[in-house]
Amino acid sequence: MIRTIVMMDLPIDDIANMERWYYRDHSSEISRRYGPWLERHESFLALNAPEDARAYGFYNWRITECYWREMPEPGPKGAYCFTPAPVWNPIVAVATPAQPDHDFWGWDRFATDGACIRWYQIFRYPLGVRLQDGEDWYLNVHAPEVCKQPGLRRFFTYPALKPPVPLPGMWHPEGSPPEEMQMVQWDRVTELWYDSFSAWRHAVIENPPQYTLPEWATDPFYPETTDRYPFFKPGVDFVSSFILERPTDEFKRDTRHYLP
């Protein structure tokens, strides 16, 4: 089974129109057209993160996850084009396995232990860094150090599928997402869970563990890098959002017609 993820960031003046499009047009087109292949179609509205949390490549609108029994072929395939969105802003798209390949921390936690916020991260190693070298640092060096964050509740990660899996569907040539806004080359999806934004701030900003810098953090031959946690350039190699535990919408299960 494959999980596809789409994350979007929007100017606040466009959110109302995009919400109408998503409920009235896009979600129903996805569920109706791809129901035979689609196991789950869920979407999370981003939390209104405080300013210091927005410095980490923050995306402010929706994270949508689809779980596929198998991927349908892309293209029209006898169906209508998707209804174009009223606006387009940067789109992050990535596919992963349905389950994480590493569950580092908090796997023995019960749901009754308390609610959490989820720091949802998508990143790629900087240009010029070999995937094998980046993975070795992240999984074997960085992850054990992250587990020392005070108050961390959950920490798990998924590898991005290679090559990138194209999203199914058919966009009209005059209404498709511009290629320059589609960010599809990613290496991992990671989640870190905390009790609250105050707990996140304590763990990430005020009292973080001592981290081992990756080689690219101080090497001038790697452009677009940073020597500050999480050691990726925000908005370029690292994007993130904050969501709650359950989806805002479960479109396969709860069909809600759009009402203005």
Secondary structure, DSSP 4 states (H G I P E B T S, - for coil): -EEEEEEE---GGGHHHHHHHIIIIIHHHHHHHHTTTEEEEEEEEPP---TTGGGTTB--SEEEEEEESSPPPSS-TTSPPBPPPS----EEEEEEESS-SEEEE-TT--GGG---EEEEEEE-PPTT--HHHHHIIIIIIIHHHHTTSTT--EEEEEEPPSSPPPPP--B-TTSSPPGGGEE----EEEEEEESSHHHHHIIIIISPPPPPPPGGGT-TTS-S--SSTT-S-BTTTEEEEEE-SS-SEETTT-------
